[in-house]
Amino acid sequence: MNYIQQAYKGQRHLWMFILTTILVAGIFLANFVLYLITDPSDMEAAYEMMKGIPSSLNLAINLIPFAFLLGLLFVMVKFVHQRSLLSLTTARQKIDYGRVFFSFMMIAIFTIGSFFISYSIDSSEIIYQFNLKKFSILFIVSIILFPFQIGLEEFLFRGYFMQHIGVMVKNKWFPLILTSVLFGIAHSANPEVANVGFWKMMIFYIGTGLLLGIMTLMDDGLELALGFHLGNNLLASLLVTADWTALQTDAIFKSTAEPSMSIVGEILIPVLVVYPIMLLILSKRYGWKNWQERLFGKVSEPPKEDYKIIGE
């Protein structure tokens, strides 16, 4: 059974899917509605007010709800859909933490390396602001709470939505695209969207969602997506910060550059060049084959003897 077919191991009534989506994904829907109805000046005023809170405390306040929502998602999957959390995570017999570590290190090495290359070329708009006490607090908050934040996003978008929508529409390409678009929309209320531009950031977020979705379908599990997402967000918190991003922290460095992202250098090159290279690296390491079937194939119900619904 492939990754999307894992949804057949549980109850799949439509009301269960709707109820779980409303309860767990409500925060993302609220973010999008907030973006649509709120005047940009009001959002900017709210961001300025939040800057008055100590940055690590502000980060914790923003991340703690993800822990409760991730727990709620697990409860709904286990006790409403009556399926195992392993089936939500991977098609393998057990979670492969080696995959989590490899993808974590892949994005970490790339991020740190590219930052210091850029820093060595031009550091005029980068301030070294390391403060041991503040950074230690940030580090503790980050390593404790970011796994919940990225866990919710991955288990919800690449896990729950990918699997259940795939079973509904009986194919793999539609949930891959839809979950990537939803992933982008879910980040629409982030301050960098208003500062850099909606469509620029949507290209980046949706492109990242596609990368994570392709990882999940090709590898039949969430492990690579979890490691990549965690590495990306941890370094975004710990390495460099800016006043106009969602993560304003006591990082080692601070960018003083004006809020902008080059459509070619900082959006299209990562999405169209760097991401495919990373997929190539992963495909070589894990022996991915039959890309067309894994990404565009049909989803059919496996023989009953291949799975058993918990509680039946």
HUNOR-V813421 format. One record per residue. N is the residue number from 0. RES is the residue in one letter. SS is DSSP state (H for helix, E for strand, L for the rest). PSI is psi in radians with two decimals (NA if undefined). OMEGA is omega in degrees with one decimal (none if undefined). Layout:
# HUNOR-V813421
n=<N:N>
res=<RES:RES>
ss=<SS:SS>
psi=<PSI:PSI>
omega=<OMEGA:OMEGA>
This chain:
# HUNOR-V813421
n=<0:1:2:3:4:5:6:7:8:9:10:11:12:13:14:15:16:17:18:19:20:21:22:23:24:25:26:27:28:29:30:31:32:33:34:35:36:37:38:39:40:41:42:43:44:45:46:47:48:49:50:51:52:53:54:55:56:57:58:59:60:61:62:63:64:65:66:67:68:69:70:71:72:73:74:75:76:77:78:79:80:81:82:83:84:85:86:87:88:89:90:91:92:93:94:95:96:97:98:99:100:101:102:103:104:105:106:107:108:109:110:111:112:113:114:115:116:117:118:119:120:121:122:123:124:125:126:127:128:129:130:131:132:133:134:135:136:137:138:139:140:141:142:143:144:145:146:147:148:149:150:151:152:153:154:155:156:157:158:159:160:161:162:163:164:165:166:167:168:169:170:171:172:173:174:175:176:177:178:179:180:181:182:183:184:185:186:187:188:189:190:191:192:193:194:195:196:197:198:199:200:201:202:203:204:205:206:207:208:209:210:211:212:213:214:215:216:217:218:219:220:221:222:223:224:225:226:227:228:229:230:231:232:233:234:235:236:237:238:239:240:241:242:243:244:245:246:247:248:249:250:251:252:253:254:255:256:257:258:259:260:261:262:263:264:265:266:267:268:269:270:271:272:273:274:275:276:277:278:279:280:281:282:283:284:285:286:287:288:289:290:291:292:293:294:295:296:297:298:299:300:301:302:303:304:305:306:307:308:309:310:311>
res=<M:N:Y:I:Q:Q:A:Y:K:G:Q:R:H:L:W:M:F:I:L:T:T:I:L:V:A:G:I:F:L:A:N:F:V:L:Y:L:I:T:D:P:S:D:M:E:A:A:Y:E:M:M:K:G:I:P:S:S:L:N:L:A:I:N:L:I:P:F:A:F:L:L:G:L:L:F:V:M:V:K:F:V:H:Q:R:S:L:L:S:L:T:T:A:R:Q:K:I:D:Y:G:R:V:F:F:S:F:M:M:I:A:I:F:T:I:G:S:F:F:I:S:Y:S:I:D:S:S:E:I:I:Y:Q:F:N:L:K:K:F:S:I:L:F:I:V:S:I:I:L:F:P:F:Q:I:G:L:E:E:F:L:F:R:G:Y:F:M:Q:H:I:G:V:M:V:K:N:K:W:F:P:L:I:L:T:S:V:L:F:G:I:A:H:S:A:N:P:E:V:A:N:V:G:F:W:K:M:M:I:F:Y:I:G:T:G:L:L:L:G:I:M:T:L:M:D:D:G:L:E:L:A:L:G:F:H:L:G:N:N:L:L:A:S:L:L:V:T:A:D:W:T:A:L:Q:T:D:A:I:F:K:S:T:A:E:P:S:M:S:I:V:G:E:I:L:I:P:V:L:V:V:Y:P:I:M:L:L:I:L:S:K:R:Y:G:W:K:N:W:Q:E:R:L:F:G:K:V:S:E:P:P:K:E:D:Y:K:I:I:G:E>
ss=<L:L:L:H:H:H:H:H:H:L:L:L:L:H:H:H:H:H:H:H:H:H:H:H:H:H:H:H:H:H:H:H:H:H:H:H:H:L:L:H:H:H:H:H:H:H:H:H:H:H:L:L:L:L:H:H:H:H:H:H:H:H:H:H:H:H:H:H:H:H:H:H:H:H:H:H:H:H:H:H:L:L:L:L:H:H:H:H:H:E:L:L:L:L:L:L:H:H:H:H:H:H:H:H:H:H:H:H:H:H:H:H:H:H:H:H:H:H:H:H:H:L:L:L:L:E:E:E:L:L:L:H:H:H:H:H:H:H:H:H:H:H:H:H:H:H:H:H:H:H:H:H:H:H:H:H:H:H:H:H:H:H:H:H:H:H:H:H:H:L:E:L:H:H:H:H:H:H:H:H:H:H:H:H:H:H:L:L:L:L:H:H:H:H:H:H:L:H:H:H:H:H:H:H:H:H:H:H:H:H:H:H:H:H:H:H:H:H:H:L:E:L:H:H:H:H:H:H:H:H:H:H:H:H:H:H:H:H:L:E:E:E:L:L:L:L:L:L:L:L:L:L:E:E:E:L:L:L:L:L:L:L:H:H:H:H:H:H:H:H:H:H:H:H:H:H:H:H:H:H:H:H:H:H:H:H:L:L:L:L:H:H:H:H:H:H:L:E:L:L:L:L:L:H:H:H:L:L:L:L:L:L>
psi=<2.28:-3.09:-0.81:-0.63:-0.23:-0.42:-0.42:-0.21:-0.02:3.10:2.47:0.53:2.51:-0.67:-0.55:-0.78:-0.78:-0.81:-0.81:-0.74:-0.79:-0.78:-0.73:-0.70:0.09:-0.62:-0.62:-0.69:-0.72:-0.67:-0.75:-0.75:-0.71:-0.73:-0.67:-0.66:-0.24:2.38:2.34:-0.62:-0.59:-0.69:-0.69:-0.67:-0.67:-0.72:-0.69:-0.67:-0.69:-0.45:-0.31:-0.24:2.42:2.35:-0.73:-0.62:-0.74:-0.72:-0.79:-0.74:-0.67:-0.47:-0.50:-0.72:-0.49:-0.56:-0.77:-0.70:-0.64:-0.75:-0.71:-0.73:-0.78:-0.71:-0.77:-0.71:-0.77:-0.73:-0.38:-0.93:-0.23:0.91:2.82:2.68:-0.45:-0.70:-0.40:-0.37:-0.77:2.75:-0.06:2.96:-0.39:2.82:2.31:1.67:-0.35:-0.64:-0.72:-0.82:-0.72:-0.82:-0.56:-0.84:-0.58:-0.86:-0.56:-0.81:-0.75:-0.80:-0.84:-0.77:-0.83:-0.59:-0.83:-0.47:-0.81:-0.70:-0.67:-0.49:-0.78:1.90:0.25:-0.46:0.36:2.20:2.29:2.03:0.47:2.21:2.01:-0.80:-0.88:-0.70:-0.64:-0.74:-0.79:-0.76:-0.78:-0.82:-0.76:-0.84:-0.40:-0.77:-0.51:-0.60:-0.57:-0.72:-0.89:-0.52:-0.79:-0.83:-0.72:-0.81:-0.49:-0.96:-1.00:-0.29:-1.46:-0.93:-0.80:-0.80:-0.89:-0.66:-0.66:-0.73:-0.64:-0.82:-0.14:0.49:3.06:-0.51:-0.64:-0.87:-0.54:-0.83:-0.81:-0.79:-0.54:-0.71:-0.76:-0.64:-0.72:-0.81:-0.62:-0.38:0.20:-0.39:-0.02:2.48:-0.52:-0.43:-0.79:-0.61:-0.66:-0.63:2.34:-0.91:-0.60:-0.86:-0.58:-0.68:-0.76:-0.84:-0.79:-0.67:-0.71:-0.69:-0.70:-0.75:-0.88:-0.65:-0.71:-0.75:-0.81:-0.80:-0.73:-0.58:-0.06:0.72:2.89:-0.09:-0.82:-0.72:-0.68:-0.81:-0.76:-0.86:-0.72:-0.79:-0.75:-0.85:-0.64:-0.78:-0.55:-0.51:-0.70:-0.53:-0.98:2.44:2.96:2.71:-0.29:0.20:2.96:-0.49:1.62:1.80:3.06:0.97:3.02:-0.70:2.75:2.29:2.29:0.13:2.69:2.58:1.90:2.69:2.22:2.22:-0.56:-1.03:-0.62:-0.09:-1.04:-0.71:-0.83:-0.82:-0.73:-0.28:-0.99:-0.82:-0.81:-0.62:-0.72:-0.70:-0.65:-0.76:-0.81:-0.66:-0.64:-0.70:-0.70:0.14:0.72:2.34:2.97:0.96:-0.71:-0.79:-0.73:-0.52:-0.47:0.04:2.98:2.74:2.05:2.69:2.23:2.86:2.51:-0.57:-0.20:-0.19:2.82:2.28:2.28:2.30:-0.23:NA>
omega=<178.5:-172.8:-178.9:179.9:177.6:179.2:178.9:-179.9:-178.9:175.0:-172.6:179.9:-175.6:-178.6:177.7:179.6:-179.6:-178.7:-179.7:179.9:-179.2:-175.6:-172.1:-175.3:-178.2:-178.2:179.2:176.6:179.2:178.4:-178.3:178.1:178.2:178.9:-176.2:-170.8:-175.0:175.0:-178.4:-180.0:177.6:178.2:178.8:178.1:178.7:178.0:179.1:178.7:-179.7:179.0:178.5:177.6:176.2:-167.7:-179.1:175.6:177.7:178.2:-180.0:179.2:-178.9:-175.3:-176.1:178.6:179.8:178.4:179.3:-179.0:176.7:176.4:178.6:177.7:179.0:178.6:-178.9:-179.6:-174.4:-171.5:176.2:178.1:176.8:176.2:-176.3:175.7:176.0:-179.6:175.7:-173.0:-171.9:173.5:178.6:-179.1:175.9:-179.6:-179.9:-177.9:175.4:176.3:177.3:-177.5:-177.1:-178.8:174.7:-178.3:179.8:-179.1:179.2:179.7:179.8:-176.5:-179.7:-179.5:-178.8:178.4:-175.9:171.9:178.1:-178.8:-179.2:178.9:-178.4:-179.2:-173.6:-178.2:178.8:179.3:172.7:-173.4:-175.0:175.1:-170.9:-177.2:-178.5:-178.5:179.3:177.5:178.6:-178.3:-179.5:178.6:-175.7:-175.8:178.1:-169.1:-179.2:175.5:177.0:-178.4:-179.2:177.4:178.4:-177.2:-179.4:-178.8:179.4:-174.0:-177.8:179.1:-173.2:-178.5:-178.7:-176.9:-173.6:176.8:177.6:178.0:180.0:-174.0:175.7:172.9:-174.9:-175.0:-177.1:177.6:176.9:-179.0:-176.7:-179.0:177.6:176.9:178.3:177.9:176.9:-179.7:-179.0:-179.7:-172.8:-179.7:177.1:-175.8:-179.1:177.4:179.4:-176.0:-175.4:-177.7:-174.9:-172.9:175.5:-177.1:177.8:176.3:-178.6:-177.6:-179.7:175.8:177.1:176.5:177.0:177.3:-177.8:177.9:177.6:175.3:-175.1:-178.3:-178.7:-174.7:179.9:177.3:-177.4:-170.0:-178.1:179.2:178.9:-179.0:179.5:-177.0:179.4:179.1:179.9:-175.6:177.5:-178.7:174.8:178.9:-169.4:-170.6:-176.1:-179.3:175.8:-176.3:-173.6:-180.0:179.3:-178.1:175.9:-169.4:173.7:-178.3:-178.9:-179.1:176.0:176.9:177.5:-178.5:175.7:-179.2:178.2:174.2:177.7:-178.3:-179.8:-171.9:-173.4:178.7:-175.0:179.8:174.9:-174.6:-172.4:-178.4:-175.6:-178.3:176.2:177.6:177.8:176.8:177.9:178.0:-179.1:-178.7:178.4:-177.9:-173.0:172.3:179.4:176.7:175.4:-177.3:-176.8:-179.9:-176.1:-177.3:-174.3:-176.2:178.4:176.2:-179.7:179.8:179.7:176.6:-175.9:-177.9:-179.0:-178.3:178.2:178.9:178.4:176.3:179.2:none>
